[in-house]
Amino acid sequence: MEKWIEMLSTFGLALGLYPELLFAGAAGGWLALTYQEPTAFLVRSRRVVLSALAATWCTPLTIHLLELPVEPPIAKFPLALAFGLLTMDVLGKGVISLARKWFKEKSND
């Protein structure tokens, strides 16, 4: 667990991301793993990291686009947790289905 925290913090700071949103997104990813079927460690790790990154990138954008209040800063955490929770099952599958649809339309032209 300590290696996860160290890796996530270092990675986030190197990219200029908010570490607190990374952890909220990772928590959502870990929560999502509780209702998914057991998989290999690398697959679980990838899902948690992708959830953390999606939450960190999407949370500030969503707050800006929906004109949600920025203060208090703790108000961002539930949104980041939700993004982390939904990344693999909802957002990922939605993006993949949109991409398939787009490629089918382009191949028919």
C-alpha positions as CSV (number, residue, x, y, z in Angstrom):
1,M,0.0,0.0,0.0
2,E,2.8,2.4,0.8
3,K,4.4,1.7,-2.6
4,W,1.1,2.6,-4.3
5,I,0.9,5.9,-2.4
6,E,4.5,6.8,-3.2
7,M,4.1,5.9,-6.9
8,L,0.9,7.7,-7.3
9,S,2.2,10.9,-5.5
10,T,5.4,10.9,-7.5
11,F,3.6,10.3,-10.8
12,G,1.0,13.0,-10.1
13,L,3.4,15.6,-9.0
14,A,5.7,14.9,-12.0
15,L,2.7,15.5,-14.4
16,G,1.5,18.5,-12.4
17,L,-1.7,16.8,-11.3
18,Y,-3.5,17.2,-8.0
19,P,-2.4,14.4,-5.7
20,E,-5.6,14.6,-3.7
21,L,-7.7,14.0,-6.7
22,L,-5.5,11.1,-7.8
23,F,-6.1,9.4,-4.4
24,A,-9.9,10.1,-4.6
25,G,-9.9,8.6,-8.1
26,A,-7.8,5.6,-7.0
27,A,-10.2,5.0,-4.1
28,G,-13.1,4.9,-6.6
29,G,-11.1,2.5,-8.8
30,W,-10.4,0.3,-5.7
31,L,-14.1,0.4,-4.8
32,A,-15.0,-0.6,-8.4
33,L,-12.8,-3.7,-8.0
34,T,-14.9,-5.0,-5.2
35,Y,-17.8,-5.8,-7.5
36,Q,-15.8,-7.0,-10.4
37,E,-14.6,-10.5,-11.0
38,P,-11.1,-11.4,-9.7
39,T,-8.4,-10.7,-12.2
40,A,-4.6,-10.7,-12.2
41,F,-2.7,-8.1,-10.2
42,L,-1.4,-6.2,-13.2
43,V,-5.0,-5.9,-14.6
44,R,-6.2,-4.6,-11.2
45,S,-3.3,-2.2,-11.0
46,R,-3.9,-0.8,-14.5
47,R,-7.6,-0.2,-13.6
48,V,-6.8,1.7,-10.5
49,V,-4.2,3.8,-12.2
50,L,-6.5,4.6,-15.1
51,S,-9.3,5.4,-12.7
52,A,-7.0,7.8,-10.8
53,L,-5.8,9.5,-14.0
54,A,-9.4,9.8,-15.4
55,A,-10.6,11.3,-12.1
56,T,-7.7,13.8,-11.9
57,W,-8.2,15.0,-15.4
58,C,-12.0,15.0,-15.6
59,T,-12.9,16.5,-12.2
60,P,-11.5,20.0,-12.8
61,L,-13.0,20.0,-16.3
62,T,-16.4,19.0,-15.1
63,I,-16.3,21.6,-12.3
64,H,-15.5,24.2,-14.9
65,L,-18.0,23.1,-17.5
66,L,-20.9,22.7,-15.0
67,E,-19.9,25.9,-13.2
68,L,-19.9,24.1,-9.9
69,P,-18.5,25.9,-6.8
70,V,-14.7,25.5,-6.4
71,E,-14.8,26.3,-2.7
72,P,-14.5,24.4,-0.4
73,P,-11.8,22.3,-2.0
74,I,-13.2,19.2,-0.3
75,A,-16.2,19.4,-2.6
76,K,-14.1,18.0,-5.4
77,F,-13.5,14.7,-3.7
78,P,-17.0,13.1,-4.2
79,L,-16.8,14.0,-7.9
80,A,-13.3,12.5,-8.3
81,L,-14.5,9.4,-6.4
82,A,-17.4,9.0,-8.7
83,F,-15.2,9.4,-11.8
84,G,-12.8,6.8,-10.4
85,L,-15.7,4.4,-9.7
86,L,-17.2,4.8,-13.1
87,T,-14.1,4.9,-15.3
88,M,-13.7,1.3,-16.3
89,D,-17.3,0.1,-16.4
90,V,-19.2,3.1,-17.6
91,L,-16.9,5.7,-19.2
92,G,-14.5,3.2,-20.7
93,K,-17.2,1.1,-22.3
94,G,-19.0,4.3,-23.5
95,V,-15.9,5.6,-25.2
96,I,-15.2,2.3,-26.8
97,S,-18.7,2.0,-28.2
98,L,-18.5,5.6,-29.5
99,A,-15.2,4.8,-31.2
100,R,-16.6,1.6,-32.8
101,K,-19.6,3.5,-34.1
102,W,-17.3,6.3,-35.5
103,F,-15.0,3.7,-37.2
104,K,-18.0,1.9,-38.7
105,E,-19.4,5.1,-40.1
106,K,-16.0,6.0,-41.6
107,S,-15.5,2.5,-43.1
108,N,-18.9,2.7,-44.7
109,D,-18.1,6.1,-46.4
